[in-house]
Amino acid sequence: MSGIDNLPPLREVIATHGLAAKKSLGQNFLLDLNLTAKIARLAGDVKTADVLEVGPGPGGLTRGLLAEGARRVLAIEKDPRCLPALAEISAAYPDRLEVIGGDALEVDPLAHLTPPIKIAANLPYNVGTELLVRWLTPPQWPPFWDTLTLMFQREVALRITATPGSKAYGRLALLAQWRSDPRIVLELPPEAFSPPPKVNSAVVHLTALPAPRYPADPATLNRVVSTAFNQRRKMLRSALKSLHPDIEDILQSAGIKPTERAEQVGLEAFCALARALDAAG
């Protein structure tokens, strides 16, 4: 029996249900229940929250969240092989775990959740960034979630928390830091997983801000940032010339030197540029 509940160890669960990780699904299972319990604790106080988990696999983090007292967990799992193992967890925690078989990119979880809502997941590598961007760009802000506690490849985690001037700094950092407070809270080596990935992993905890850090129209800001970093080696006066014929004047009115490159410009300045572009019409 495991140390956090009366269910079998994860290696036994995987063997019983034939859950060899599939590369096509981006699966790397975290088997140490002490580690999954630690990640569950990093999600904060879950006792008064519903928790959305994407890609639970054999249920290591699921068990950690439930053992930490999560009010309810909604787990979305694409791999049908994992559903019997998750059903065993559901039976051990009556009325506290709901499992939906399906693709998290296509399932609307809101009908199944009651605020406050936290999201905690060892995200499949192949959809992690896309899901994060979706959660950071809802039609309305504040979003439906209070916090995100997400496992990524370490390289992606560094891109989320990057600062101007670093190679990792780009659209993802600006998107995350405009509307949330992201920080790396745990790093894990490849051998913590089965099968071991080729890279290190890291858990990022993001707390939603009640309002964006600086005022800007989301669509304009996204267009400016995407255009700037698509040609990050170019000076901004060249990289952004497609946005407005008077882009040099607009850059200067926003307090940005036209000769700077995207990776030198901070979030506040990008927001000022988005406002200046909207004002220029």
C-alpha positions, -999 to 999 in steps of 0.1 A, spaced: 0 0 0 11 36 -6 19 61 21 -8 86 12 -38 63 9 -48 27 8 -44 23 -29 -16 3 -45 18 19 -55 18 35 -89 42 10 -105 17 -18 -95 -12 2 -109 7 7 -142 16 -30 -144 -20 -42 -135 -36 -20 -162 -9 -22 -188 -2 15 -189 31 17 -207 36 54 -214 28 65 -250 51 89 -267 23 99 -291 3 112 -261 33 130 -245 32 108 -215 58 107 -188 44 93 -156 56 106 -122 57 75 -100 69 88 -66 37 95 -46 58 117 -22 66 139 -52 30 141 -64 19 149 -29 45 177 -28 32 191 -61 -4 190 -47 8 210 -17 24 236 -41 -11 242 -55 -20 259 -22 -50 252 0 -72 230 -20 -97 221 8 -122 248 -3 -116 245 -40 -125 224 -70 -93 213 -89 -91 207 -127 -64 182 -136 -54 175 -172 -37 142 -182 -38 124 -148 -25 92 -164 -24 65 -136 -35 91 -111 -4 100 -90 -12 137 -88 -49 130 -85 -42 109 -54 -20 137 -40 -47 163 -45 -74 142 -29 -52 132 0 -45 170 5 -82 174 9 -93 189 -24 -130 195 -23 -135 180 -57 -111 170 -86 -122 169 -122 -97 149 -142 -97 150 -180 -79 120 -196 -75 113 -233 -60 78 -229 -89 53 -224 -64 28 -209 -61 50 -178 -98 52 -170 -101 19 -151 -72 30 -128 -88 64 -122 -121 46 -115 -104 28 -86 -93 62 -72 -128 75 -76 -142 46 -56 -117 52 -28 -127 89 -26 -165 88 -30 -181 119 -47 -148 138 -48 -134 127 -82 -150 130 -116 -132 116 -146 -140 127 -182 -125 107 -210 -116 131 -238 -92 157 -252 -87 186 -229 -84 209 -259 -120 200 -268 -137 195 -234 -154 225 -216 -147 219 -179 -168 247 -165 -201 228 -164 -184 204 -140 -167 229 -117 -177 252 -89 -156 283 -80 -131 288 -65 -112 267 -91 -75 258 -92 -58 240 -121 -30 215 -112 -15 191 -138 15 172 -150 7 184 -185 14 162 -215 44 178 -232 27 180 -266 -2 202 -254 11 220 -224 20 253 -239 -13 255 -260 -34 249 -228 -14 275 -209 -20 301 -236 -57 293 -236 -60 297 -198 -41 330 -200 -63 344 -229 -99 339 -220 -126 364 -234 -131 378 -199 -106 386 -171 -103 376 -142 -104 340 -155 -124 310 -141 -92 298 -123 -74 313 -93 -41 295 -97 -23 272 -121 2 247 -108 17 231 -139 45 208 -149 64 217 -180 97 209 -197 122 231 -178 129 251 -210 92 261 -212 92 270 -175 121 293 -181 103 309 -210 73 316 -188 93 333 -161 120 350 -183 130 386 -180 140 411 -207 175 406 -222 175 368 -218 173 343 -246 142 327 -231 123 360 -231 95 362 -255 57 361 -261 51 334 -235 68 354 -207 48 386 -216 15 367 -219 20 350 -185 34 381 -166 8 405 -180 -21 388 -162 -5 365 -136 24 362 -112 44 331 -124 73 315 -105 91 282 -107 85 263 -75 100 228 -81 126 213 -106 127 176 -113 153 155 -131 145 130 -159 148 100 -136 118 111 -116 96 100 -145 88 68 -163 100 67 -190 126 94 -183 123 123 -207 154 137 -224 151 170 -205 146 183 -170 111 193 -159 98 221 -136 66 231 -119 54 266 -124 28 282 -101 9 311 -116 -15 332 -96 -41 352 -115 -40 389 -110 -74 406 -105 -66 429 -135 -38 430 -160 -6 445 -147 -7 474 -171 -36 486 -193 -37 474 -229 -61 459 -254 -54 422 -254 -58 417 -292 -35 447 -299 -9 436 -273 -9 401 -287 -4 414 -323 24 437 -313 43 411 -292 38 383 -318 50 406 -346 80 418 -326 92 384 -316 86 368 -350 116 389 -361 134 392 -328 168 398 -344 155 429 -362 152 464 -348 116 472 -338 113 499 -364 118 472 -391 101 443 -373 69 463 -366 67 484 -398 37 463 -410 16 475 -381 16 512 -389 33 535 -415 44 559 -387 58 531 -364 90 550 -355 70 580 -342 46 556 -323 76 537 -307 91 570 -295 58 582 -281 57 550 -261 92 556 -248 108 529 -269 139 535 -290 131 524 -326 165 508 -328 158 484 -299 150 447 -304 120 429 -289 140 411 -263 152 444 -248 117 457 -242 98 451 -209 62 443 -204 52 479 -193 67 493 -225 50 468 -247 17 477 -231 24 514 -237 32 506 -273 -2 488 -277 -20 518 -263 -1 542 -286 -9 521 -316 -46 521 -308 -45 558 -302 -28 563 -336 -56 544 -353 
